[in-house]
Structure formats: structure tokens, C-alpha cells
Amino acid sequence: MSVRLRALVGYVLAAVTVAPLVWLLVTVLKPADELFEVALPSRFTLDNLLYVLTEVPIGTYMLNSLVVSVAVTVVALVLHSMAAYALARLRFPGRQVIFSMIVSTLLVSLPVILVPLFLVARQLGLLDTYAGLILPAIFHAFGIFLLRQYYLTIPRELEEAADLDGCGYFRRWWQVVVPLSRPVLASLAVLFFLANWNAFLWPLTATRDPELRMVQVGIATLQGQYGSAWNYVLAATVIAAVPTLIAFVLGQRRLVEAIKTSGLK
């Protein structure tokens, strides 16, 4: 395939990908009576966005999502990094079995464990709390897998030099491995943030308090409250997508670098 043909295919695929987003943005800027017309609006208006920002508690929803997403991301990066380092460098019986069991959890989707997870959270008093939203979302096998693959590429000589300076396992991890793994940690931070920002099923199950609604659950309630006013629902969707777009744009370069380095196809 020639370079020009590949470029043309790339532009076409990019246009197909971006077209729904452009349509969504144009639709949000339409007057309510022109919402479903397949044409450019007679005038552009910010009324839909202003209504959602002033009359709907979208700020509360986004704040809840921000708290949960940032907390899960920070805690998960620390714990996953420590677990991955242990699986990559430490020698102990059953290491491969443990790693295989962790990776096998990728085959288990949330709906399968939703009821047991809900019962455990209720027994521990975690429902309608930030802890109930944060704790179940921390563990994810993909993070441990990606970090372990990355740590296997780090030369052992660097850690052996740290041994000569009297560093134990913890100091080797913190002072040698963590600084070298900033690209993969940054990419995982983007993935964790996006996944938790867009989380819907567990936040819907674990919370009934309107003050603890995350943004995706809040948008779902708008669909019931404003079922005939899709302009407001679409406006809330656009507002909720802004932080995810910013996070992806800031982290996409490191995300690609980390995937290349880890050997994923």
C-alpha cells in the first residue's frame, strides 16, 4: 500500500471517528426546536449548556466523579506498582500461579460479581459512601499485568547497583523503579481516570443518595427527568466529556509509549 493511500485511509478513518463528536457538539448548540433537523442550525446558542450548568447539579456530579477517579487512580498506581514489582523481581514459591490467577480475573466482568460485591459492601456499611465507590474499583488485573511487563524490561544492573548502596526491596522500588516507570504510570493514570469517570453500573448500584451521584449516573437520571428534552441531556453529556478529553490529550503520547514498551500488540 502506497504512502498516499495509507494517508487517505487514515484521514477517512479519522473523519469517521470524529464525525459523531462534531455532530454532538453542533446539536448541543442548536435551538431546542431544531434539535432533530439534519442540517446546520439557523443560529448557534449556548442556552442548553447554560441551563445544565445553572439548573442541574452537574457540578456536584462531576465533583463526585473527580474525587472517586483521582482517589482510585492514586491508590491503584501505588498498590499495582508494588504488586507488579514483587511479581517481576522477587523469587518466591507460587509466583507464576499468583500472576496467572490475577490475569485470569480479566475474564470476569462486573455484572458476574455485582450481587456478591453489593452484599459485601452492604455488610461492611460501605453503601452510600465514598469508600464504597472507591475501594471496589482499586484492583484491576490489567494494571498489574502492564506494570509487570514493563518492569521486566528494566535492567537488573540498576537494582544491583542500588543493592551495593544498601537499598532494600522497598527503596529499590521507590528510588530506582518508580522514577524509571513514569511513562507507564502516566498511561495507567489516564486509563484508570477515564474508566472511573465513565463508571456507571457500580455507582448506580452502590449509591442512592443524590449528593453522591457520579456524573454518568447523574446523566442517566436526566434522561428520566428530561425525557423529552434531549437538548439538556446532550448538553450534560458534552460537559461531562470535557475532563476525559483533557486527560486523554495530555496522556496519549505516554500511553502509546507504554504500550510499545510493554510489548502489547
Sequence and secondary structure as in RCSB ss.txt:
>XXXX:A:sequence
MSVRLRALVGYVLAAVTVAPLVWLLVTVLKPADELFEVALPSRFTLDNLLYVLTEVPIGTYMLNSLVVSVAVTVV
ALVLHSMAAYALARLRFPGRQVIFSMIVSTLLVSLPVILVPLFLVARQLGLLDTYAGLILPAIFHAFGIFLLRQY
YLTIPRELEEAADLDGCGYFRRWWQVVVPLSRPVLASLAVLFFLANWNAFLWPLTATRDPELRMVQVGIATLQGQ
YGSAWNYVLAATVIAAVPTLIAFVLGQRRLVEAIKTSGLK
>XXXX:A:secstr
  HHHHHHHHHHHHHHHHHHHHHHHHHHTS GGGTT SS  SS   HHHHHHHHHS HHHHHHHHHHHHHHHHHH
HHHHHHHHHHHHHH   TTHHHHHHHHHHGGGS HHHHHHHHHHHHHHTT TTSHHHHHHHHH  HHHHHHHHHH
HTTS HHHHHHHHHTT  HHHHIIIIIHHHTHHHHHHHHHHHHHHHHT  HHHHHH   GGG  HHHHHHHHHHH
TTT HHHHHHHHHHHHHHHHHHHHHHHHHHHHHHHHHT  
